[in-house]
Amino acid sequence: MSCRGKLDNLKYLFSPSSIAVIGASRKPGKIGHAIVKNLLEYGFKGKIYPVNPTANEILGLKAYKSILEIPDEVDMAVISIPAEKVLQAIDEAGRKGVKVAVVITSGFSEVGNVDLERRMVELAHKYGMRILGPNIFGIAYTPANMNATFGPKDILKGGIAFITQSGALGIALMGWTLLEEIGLSAIVSMGNMADLDVAEVSQYLADDPNTKVITIYLEGLKEGTGKTFIKLMREVTRKKPVIILKAGRSERGAAAAASHTGSLAGADVIYDAAFRQSGILRAITIEEMFDWARAFALQPLPKGENVVIITNGGGAGVMATDACADYGVNLYTLPDDLKEEFRKCMPWFGSPKNPVDLTGMAVEDNYYKALKVAYSDERIHSIIVLYCRTAILDPMSLAKVIVQAYREAKSEGREKPTVVCMIGGTDVYNAMRYLNREGIPAYPIPERAVASLGALYKYKRYLEKIGEHKTH
Ligand code: COA
């Protein structure tokens, strides 16, 4: 039985007003304990009901012997009990009127228990209930302060939704994104995708005002779902950029993916074509996926093709120029009047061609003036700022000047996609973290900055091709 199309239930997956944790445990270190703790400590605003047949209280909350005893409506049930007990829990949750069950438990189709998994979904659908999982680490939605996972407690809030078919990778990335100042709206562990799949979750997030870009770690789709996937994802990419990291590219990688999630890894070229047809951007590495996502989450789409590079290092400028050719970023051949304007921002031995080379003599004021020119001239559409650490220009002072120029431009309605690359040591790293926090994506090497701007251009051109160009 299919429940596809009933996206209404998905609002209970992301913003439930009450959650029952079936298998909430009294023992620290157990999954059912960690989930209740994360819900509490990340500040979930709704009600939390631990369910455990032998406990009276868990982490200071009253525990219930059965979900049926809870004297309130329950929107979502997180299930963390052994596989052989899950059917009964689903039945009781269905009777209670639960809208969506998040099934953490392993031991279903991924180890050959296909029949148990099918029966679970059929039972849930009998009650109009949807299932996320099984075999997952949970779900988090930061605008609702909901961390219903057994991953780390803290998640930095932001505009990137991350959907993952690998649980362990998802948990690991929760900590990494925090370290890298990557703000997330949602983290969704998909597991076996017995019911809800990547396309349906993406469809919901496409209309979520807190999500600006959707990132997906995908190993493969289920047999027979390819065409629907393309159709649904086409609708999603009309509204939001989608970046997929599709693992299992090589023959052996595909075989590993098939045994991991039991999904159809299939020929990589087929996935590649499907992604292109649906307007999905394909990243090859995790770093690439989050680099691009950061640019989408923080910056508007460009309004035109003309890009200018502003640098204090000739070599960095050359590398960025090469990268522009690699990633489809068009460097603007500056007309004479603009060259004259840029010349006023640099020492006499600088170069006002594009890359605009302010030279190693450059200090904050040189960058500020050059940025003012770039933001105020309508013929320039996007800006790449490069900086190599010098003893005469402190990276944090430069970062502050970049933020100032960007904010001034924004307040005058002249906001343009801006990416920064800063090359250097610890103080440079701290300046980049500051820029990222202030809404300007910053990267440690030129190629990553250019590739991220290139992703904005790729998506902009796709929207133009399908007649949906907009600047979000
Ligand atoms: N309803 C509610 N609670 C129940 C229950 C029921 N029907 N049956 C048992 N419980 C309670 C237990 O008493 C226990 O609480 P306690 O520790 O306070 O005694 C708690 O629920 C958990 O049950 P337990 O039998 O101890 O299971 P477990 O915690 O050892 O394992 C899973 C349960 C789900 C974690 C385990 O089966 C599993 O699937 N692990 C893998 C999860 C995973 O890796 N997922 C994929 C991640 S990417």
Boltz pocket constraint, residues with backbone or C-beta under 6 A from the ligand:
constraints:
  - pocket:
      binder: B
      contacts: [[A, 21], [A, 22], [A, 23], [A, 24], [A, 25], [A, 26], [A, 27], [A, 30], [A, 31], [A, 32], [A, 51], [A, 52], [A, 53], [A, 54], [A, 55], [A, 65], [A, 79], [A, 80], [A, 81], [A, 82], [A, 83], [A, 85], [A, 89], [A, 104], [A, 105], [A, 106], [A, 107], [A, 135], [A, 136], [A, 137], [A, 166], [A, 167], [A, 168]]
      max_distance: 6.0
